[in-house]
Amino acid sequence: MVNCKSVYEPREDSTMLETWARKHAFGAVLDIGTGSGILAIAAAQGRNVKNVVATDVQKGVVDYCEKCIQNKKIKFLQSDLFQNVRGRFDTIIFNPPYLPQELKLKDLTIEGGKKGYEIIERFLNEVNNFLKADGIILMVFSSLTKKEKVVGFIANNLLEFEFLEKQHYFFEDLYVYLVKKSAILKKLERYNIKNVKYFSKGKRGLLFTGVCDTKKVAIKIKNPKSNAVGRIENEAKYLKLLNKNNIGPKLLFFDKDFLIYDFVEGDFILNFIKKESINKKIIKKIIKNVFSQLFVMDGLGINKEEMSHPPKHIIISKKNKKPVLIDFERSHYTLKPSNVTQFCDFLVSGNILKLFKNKNIEIRKDKIIELAKIYKNNINKNNLNIKDLNNIGYSLE
Ligand SMILES: C[S@@+](CC[C@H](N)C(=O)[O-])C[C@H]1O[C@@H](n2cnc3c(N)ncnc32)[C@H](O)[C@@H]1O
């Protein structure tokens, strides 16, 4: 006996999306959360539609559709979002459960999680691997789902949207969006980068992660809110050069819109030092290693510009506990490089002195300042020798 108790009876959201599905659906179509099958049927009637895979998380719904809908173009499948779905589609249609559980409606067909947007977030985080490069997503959601959240999830996955329609019903507004892959995402996919996910935001760049073959990579894209020009190209230029000296994460590819480098798994330097298991010996080794990289940069006449406040610019690699400098977007050539002296300034700042003291390391502030001054006044390639390095290293006791 087919249980059709929880088949969603088409409502306003269904009919709004139905109109757009008739208009835009093409090629191979995936209808997620098909319910009564209304959207799958509408899509299948389109002349440009080849076939439709219609899914629902509820087995009873799939059984109901298989029994009641006879359409050669439509195949029904039980699946929690993309779990059992294979292949890529030209059109993906989704009328998700989007209401917050806080409303206590206790209905799986309409509740999208505690806040309402959780299923949409999961959907948008996975959809790229199932959508063809020029494919489209048609989706509907409510003002109760929090529009800014949905827009954020779209951007975080390097997708972009076109607003198609808004309708007001009783206590909510309903929106229909057409979502597509952005030009940058399509380009990244041509480079064989998959699973692109938002990671973090800087002043000038947005960082995403992705997978290239089996390797995790970092993808830096210009922050659209930044007015800075040419930063991506600049960082690529210096990273390429510094990689030859084993400085910075390994640059893999770049173009005018993004640069891709090996993702460095690890902790930012201060978070690493604060860990209980990290002792004086390890810390001294790390600081010396940072200095050795900065000496090389000074020797090359390249200023990184971030070294007086580097907590977010040095990652201690989980693999070998080596410090990896990141973010070279402001790097430039200069006659007076100040990487070493800036890092000395950082080491003698109040909270760093305190942090090191907790680890039984005494930073000899006077000694560092004196050495930094001597170094600054004599800076040239000849005096960049191991003695200087050791001197500064030894001022940590
Ligand atoms: C709002 S109804 C939409 C039904 C139909 N597409 C329509 O427009 O009338 C949401 C549907 O999504 C299904 N659903 C809920 N969570 C799902 C999930 N994680 N994966 C697939 N379908 C899901 C529900 O069973 C329900 O049938």
The ligand as a Gaussian input file, in Angstrom:
#p B3LYP/6-31G(d) Opt

LIG

0 1
 C        7.999000      22.145000      -0.468000
 S        7.886000      20.497000      -1.018000
 C        7.941000      20.691000      -2.755000
 C        7.240000      19.621000      -3.516000
 C        7.078000      19.891000      -5.010000
 N        8.348000      19.994000      -5.672000
 C        6.281000      21.130000      -5.235000
 O        6.840000      22.123000      -5.708000
 O        5.090000      21.107000      -4.961000
 C        9.493000      19.907000      -0.584000
 C        9.751000      18.458000      -0.949000
 O       11.114000      18.187000      -0.666000
 C       11.235000      16.903000      -0.080000
 N       12.482000      16.907000       0.701000
 C       12.696000      17.340000       1.958000
 N       13.970000      17.179000       2.305000
 C       14.601000      16.648000       1.240000
 C       15.922000      16.221000       0.990000
 N       16.870000      16.358000       1.903000
 N       16.214000      15.698000      -0.215000
 C       15.244000      15.535000      -1.154000
 N       13.966000      15.907000      -0.965000
 C       13.650000      16.466000       0.209000
 C       10.000000      16.745000       0.754000
 O        9.696000      15.386000       0.990000
 C        8.968000      17.433000      -0.145000
 O        8.357000      16.519000      -0.996000

